[in-house]
Amino acid sequence: MTIGVLGAGQLGRMLALAGYPLAKSFVFYDMSGSPSAGLGEVIVDREGKYLDDFLARVDRVTYEFEHLPVEVAERIAQHKPVYPAPRALQVCQNREAEKTLFGELGIPTPEWRIADSAESLQAAAEALGCPVVAKSNTEGYDGKGQAVLKSPAEAAEAWKAIGHSRLMVEKFVTFSREISIIAVRAIDGNVVFYPMAENVHHEGILRYSIAPAPGISGDLEAQAHRYIKSLLNELDYVGVLTLELFVTADGLVANEMAPRVHNSGHWTIEGAKTSQFENHVRAVSGHPLGATDARGLSCMINIIAEHGDTDRILELPYTHLHLYGKGERPGRKLGHVNVLADSYDELKWRVRNCASFLPGSPEFSCSLTKG
């Protein structure tokens, strides 16, 4: 079977690495002009001239990046199976559509408004009560296209800084930590869940993911499973879906979802019985899903901007280094390290030791290091 992947970045690279042992071949369709997968067959097509050639080479199609033209996925779906279905792309590309769907399914979200001018942004901030977070309604990721307003008077400056014609304005949520739940749905409707991860962001970019997230109650876990399963079923979803959540005093509040393998699931490569990448390949190929149990305790550390002292990291017996073959650049994801341990105290020490060899890594601060 040949799987076509829309996008050709590191997520596609890791999908292929997981799929090769299952005798899958991969063809990447890149519309950015700067593919970085570094393996498989890559079709670079910034002007949309080679889509028919791509279709002729693949049996079914998935994607590793949601910010791509929905009409391309819809056109492909007329000829080849596309998993997940293009509707998932459509919803995830539009924060208003996403939050509306969450509300229809009974998934709690921050209180929100839509703003289409500096004046309506100020009005939304006044109505919700500051602080509020303003985000571009489409296209934003990794903290891009966002601003925090501490006062309605900051609306004009924020509107200009974001530079988007339509904004999602959310009331700031008081939360103790951020977590994510990753689930996989097969073609036959079977659903499996990974242990939840606790996520630490710095300047809008994920830096650490600890899994299984410490101190998650059975009630919170059941709540997260219920929310993501309702999304999977509503969208008739096939593949890996990620739901980002805030832990609040009143329970879980949804931030956003991602219709693909996710950065907060990279720990599964060594830390789970079946990685998120292999399970995505299994799902879109029509195979049975693999076990999602954790093999122990893990923390994923993102390598951002600079590679650091990779030889020192390779010397550490509890680390697994994954490099994406990219050149150094501010804010760029260059790779990640999975750190394994048998206890949370051991994990905490090992993560800090590993991070010391990565320039610019923020202090490892999470629920394990507080109180």
C-alpha positions, 0 to 999 in steps of 0.5 A: 500500500502506498500512503499519500501524505499532504505536507512534507515536514517532520510529522510526515517523516515520522509517519513514514518511519513508523510505516516502513516496517509495515511494508507501506510506501509514502509519497509526500505532496508539498505545497509550501516549496520547502519540504523537510521530510528527507525521505520517501518520494516528495512532489513539490507543487506550489501551483497545483499542477501535479495533483493528478500525478500525486493521485496516480501514485497513492492508494489512500491519503492522510495529512500531517499539517492542517493548514492546507487548502480544504478544497485540495483534500475535497478534490482528492476525496473524490478519487481516493480515500482521505483519512481523516475526512476533509470535514475535520480539516475544515473545522480545525482551520477555523476557530469559530467553527471548532468552538461552535462544534465543541459547544454542540457536543457539550465540551466546555470552552472558554467564553468567547466572542468574534471580532472583525475590527479593532472596535469590536475587539475592544467591545469583546474585551469589555464584554468578556472582562480582561485579560482576554486572548485574541487569536487569528480565527484561521492560520495561527499555530505555535503561538503565532497570530495571538495577543493577550489584552490586559485592558480593552484599551490595548485593542487597537495595538493588538488588532494591528499586531495580529494583522488578521481580518477576523479574531477569536477572542477568549476570556482568559482561563485560570488553570493549574496546568495544560494537558492533552488527550490523544486518541485513535479511531479505526475505520471500523469505529474502534477507539483507543486512548493514550495516557494523557500528557502534561504540556509545558509551553514557552513563548507559545511553543511546546517545550516539554510533555510528561506522560502519563501526566501525574496526578490525573484522577479517574474522573478527569480521565473519563471526562477527557475520553468522553469529550474526544470520543464525541468528536471522533464519532461526530466527524466519523474520524479515522486516525489520530486526533489530539484534544488540548485541555486546561485543568481548572477548578471546575474540571476540563476546558477545551483549548483546541484540537488537531486532526493529526499526529501531535507534538505532545504525542512524540513521547509514544515513540519509545514510551508507549507499546505502539507509537501514535505514528504507527497507530495512525498508519494502522488506522488509515490502512484499515489494520487493527489498532495497537496497544496504547499502554505506557511502557513507563514514565516519559518526558519529551523535550523539544529541540528549538532553534539550536541543536545543542550538544547532541553527543552529550545527549547521546551519551545519556543511557535514558534518552532517545534523540530524534533529529529532523534534518533541519538547519538552525533558525530561531523558533524552529523545531529541529528535533526532540528527545524522549527521556525515560524513567521508572519514577517521577523523581527520577524523571525530573532529575533526568529531564533537567540534566538532558535540558542542560545540553540544549541552549535556550531550554526553559526551566523544567517547571510543571506539576512535578516541580511545584509544591 
